[in-house]
Amino acid sequence: MDDIWLITEAIGWTETQLACCQIEVARLDAEVLLCHTLGVNRAGLYANSNQPLGSEDKSRYRELIRRRRRHEPVAYLTGEREFWSMGFQVTPQALIPRPETERLVEIATALLESEQNQNAVVIDIGAGCGNIILALARELPRLKCFASDISPDVIELASQNAKRHGLANKIKFLAGDLLDPYHKLDLEGKADLIVSNLPY
């Protein structure tokens, strides 16, 4: 690339680079990573498409592209993933929320949305970044929510996401293996619904 690298040129060049690595959504990834680098949304990206990248932005962007060419997930590169129209911080310590998991939230919400279940106790096992339990807590604010994960670091990540969405006081986060943390709370037989999307 030339020393002067316009936004539109950067996107085109990156799309070609990623496509050569068998990345199916090469253009989208190019746009998302450039948006992340510049701190703009896609509309802002194209509104300024003939602007040159600064040297620092160019260097950061090239590093992201280098990592993406090695098939590192975009969500880990940006540290962010959207789920249920909510932004979640993600790290390699937790699985990236997948769009099809929103179906689990839809089913759980349908089971719980009747008036008599509004105060239900819901347990999320293997909570990861907290996407499932946080989506449920936002949809049905009167739920009593608990979430556990075997990794204390992942529980901290989920807690940070809860704070980000103003839901920290709605969910009790517990570190431990599967149902072990809930025995200490004497919740046996008192949970109305258990949700989980554990790794295979």
C-alpha positions in Angstrom: 0.0 0.0 0.0 1.0 3.6 -0.6 2.0 5.8 2.4 -1.4 7.6 2.0 -4.1 5.1 2.8 -7.6 6.3 2.3 -10.4 4.6 4.2 -12.0 3.2 1.0 -8.7 1.8 -0.1 -8.0 0.2 3.2 -11.3 -1.6 3.1 -10.8 -2.8 -0.4 -7.2 -4.0 0.3 -8.3 -5.7 3.5 -11.2 -7.5 1.8 -8.8 -9.0 -0.7 -6.3 -10.0 2.0 -9.0 -11.7 4.1 -10.7 -13.4 1.1 -7.3 -15.0 0.2 -7.4 -16.6 3.6 -10.8 -18.2 3.0 -12.6 -15.8 5.3 -16.2 -15.8 4.0 -17.3 -12.3 5.2 -14.1 -10.6 4.3 -15.6 -7.2 3.5 -17.8 -7.1 6.7 -14.7 -8.0 8.8 -12.7 -5.3 7.1 -15.4 -2.7 7.9 -15.9 -3.9 11.5 -12.2 -3.9 12.3 -11.7 -0.4 10.7 -14.7 0.9 12.6 -13.1 -0.4 15.8 -9.8 1.1 14.9 -11.2 4.5 14.2 -13.9 4.5 16.9 -16.8 5.1 14.4 -19.8 3.2 13.2 -20.2 2.0 9.6 -22.1 5.1 8.6 -19.3 7.2 9.9 -16.8 5.0 8.0 -18.5 5.6 4.7 -19.2 9.3 5.3 -15.4 9.7 5.6 -14.4 7.2 3.0 -12.0 9.5 1.2 -10.2 10.5 4.4 -6.6 9.2 4.9 -5.8 7.0 7.9 -3.3 8.4 10.3 -0.1 6.5 10.9 -1.1 5.2 14.3 -4.5 4.1 13.0 -2.9 2.4 10.0 -0.5 0.5 12.2 -3.2 -0.7 14.6 -5.4 -1.7 11.7 -2.7 -3.6 10.0 -2.0 -5.5 13.2 -5.7 -6.4 13.5 -5.7 -7.6 9.9 -2.6 -9.7 10.5 -4.4 -11.4 13.5 -7.6 -11.9 11.5 -5.7 -13.5 8.7 -4.7 -16.2 11.2 -8.5 -16.7 11.8 -8.6 -15.0 15.2 -12.3 -14.2 15.8 -13.3 -10.6 15.2 -15.1 -10.5 18.5 -11.8 -11.2 20.3 -10.0 -8.6 18.2 -12.5 -5.9 19.1 -13.3 -7.2 22.6 -17.0 -6.8 21.8 -20.0 -8.8 20.6 -23.7 -7.9 20.2 -26.3 -10.2 21.6 -30.0 -9.5 22.0 -29.3 -5.9 21.0 -26.9 -5.5 23.9 -23.2 -5.0 23.7 -21.0 -7.5 25.6 -17.4 -7.4 26.4 -15.8 -10.7 25.4 -12.4 -12.2 26.0 -10.8 -15.5 25.0 -11.6 -16.9 28.5 -15.3 -17.2 27.5 -17.1 -18.4 24.3 -18.3 -15.7 22.0 -22.2 -15.4 22.1 -23.7 -16.8 19.0 -26.8 -15.4 17.2 -28.7 -18.7 17.4 -28.5 -18.6 21.2 -31.0 -15.8 21.1 -33.6 -18.6 20.4 -32.9 -19.9 23.9 -33.7 -16.5 25.3 -36.9 -16.3 23.3 -38.0 -19.7 24.6 -37.1 -18.9 28.2 -38.9 -15.6 28.0 -42.0 -17.2 26.6 -42.0 -19.7 29.4 -41.6 -17.0 32.1 -43.6 -14.1 30.8 -46.9 -15.1 32.3 -47.9 -13.0 35.4 -47.5 -15.9 37.8 -43.9 -16.5 36.7 -42.7 -12.9 36.8 -41.0 -13.6 40.2 -39.5 -16.9 39.0 -36.0 -18.1 40.1 -33.8 -18.6 37.0 -30.3 -20.2 37.0 -27.8 -19.9 34.2 -25.1 -22.6 34.3 -21.9 -21.9 32.5 -22.8 -18.2 32.1 -19.8 -17.1 30.1 -19.9 -13.4 29.4 -23.5 -13.4 30.9 -25.4 -12.8 27.7 -28.3 -15.2 28.4 -29.0 -14.3 32.0 -28.5 -10.5 31.3 -30.9 -10.7 28.3 -33.5 -12.4 30.5 -33.0 -10.0 33.4 -33.6 -7.1 31.0 -36.7 -8.6 29.5 -38.3 -9.7 32.8 -37.0 -7.4 35.5 -38.8 -9.2 38.4 -37.0 -12.5 37.9 -34.6 -13.7 40.6 -31.5 -14.4 38.6 -28.4 -16.5 39.4 -25.5 -17.3 37.1 -22.5 -19.5 37.6 -19.3 -20.4 35.8 -16.4 -22.6 36.7 -13.9 -19.8 36.0 -13.7 -16.8 38.5 -12.2 -14.7 35.6 -15.3 -15.4 33.5 -17.6 -14.6 36.4 -15.8 -11.2 36.7 -16.3 -10.7 33.0 -20.1 -11.4 33.3 -20.2 -9.1 36.4 -18.6 -6.3 34.4 -21.2 -6.8 31.6 -24.0 -6.7 34.2 -22.7 -3.4 35.5 -22.4 -2.0 32.0 -26.1 -2.7 31.4 -27.3 -1.5 34.8 -28.2 -5.0 35.9 -25.6 -5.8 38.5 -28.1 -5.7 41.4 -30.5 -8.1 39.5 -28.1 -11.1 39.3 -26.1 -13.0 41.8 -22.9 -14.4 40.2 -21.3 -17.5 41.5 -18.0 -19.3 40.7 -18.1 -23.0 40.7 -18.7 -26.2 38.7 -22.2 -26.7 37.3 -24.7 -26.9 40.1 -22.2 -26.9 43.0 -22.5 -23.2 43.8 -26.2 -23.5 44.2 -26.1 -26.1 46.9 -24.6 -23.5 49.3 -27.6 -21.2 48.6 -30.1 -24.0 49.3 -31.8 -23.5 46.0 -32.5 -27.2 45.3 -36.0 -27.6 44.1 -36.6 -23.8 44.2 -35.4 -23.0 40.7 -38.2 -22.5 38.2 -35.9 -22.6 35.1 -32.4 -23.6 34.4 -30.8 -22.2 31.2 -27.5 -23.2 29.8 -25.5 -23.2 26.6 -22.4 -25.1 27.6 -19.4 -25.8 25.3 -19.6 -29.0 23.5 
